[in-house]
């Protein structure tokens, strides 16, 4: 079965479990940030393992559920956790969930992640609006034959992070009195954390934060013509900047500390996207 047919089979299975539900906005919740979707109204939770072709998360902090519900009266769909290339998935599998959200008919995709801070002005707990990215993973989700039903062979990435959505996000933050950083996100393949030398290289290249996710989903959404907004939660200082070893526990701890601010921002932002 081709990718196009797989996507529509998965979307049909979701619609069968939530009849009449047509989400206007999709959001991918990264490490430690999945709890935001628990606050949806009229929600329906679908474990990834119950959906055909849908890859299941294996990383702690990624619950592995699709949550459909309402936020501020608007229909939204959230992924509580994602899959990564380092887990052993193919590039196409990593991008598949984001493509499913696009297939469901969302008008915008919001991607979030936990990231290491490279910019020396950043501190753990900061939220950063992603303005652009550096794909240094060594792979691309569009490698292989292109299906023109999904998008063009060579999609434009000059505005992968939609300027209008970014402006709306900054407006929401200002209204809520939430400080937002802005910067470039770099992806490396992982799962080992970066070395101090790699962080110095990334800073030279113009990266403000680094992680192991997000970029594949953004490329897939751009391929399918869906605008994207991105938010990184700076959960730790990158290697060579802080003075202690990096750990996933620190990532989860910081994400938990800022969850209320994160939720306040998204609770304002997502319904406003849906109304645009």
TAMORA-V560261 format. One record per helix or strand. SS is the DSSP state (A for helix, B for strand). FROM is the first residue (numbers start at 1). LEN is the number of residues. If there is no record, write none. Layout:
SS,FROM,LEN + SS,FROM,LEN
//
This chain:
A,3,15 + B,25,5 + A,34,6 + B,41,7 + A,48,3 + B,65,7 + B,74,7 + A,85,3 + A,91,13 + B,108,10 + B,127,9 + A,163,13 + B,180,8 + A,196,10 + B,209,3 + A,215,9 + B,227,11 + A,248,10 + A,259,17
//
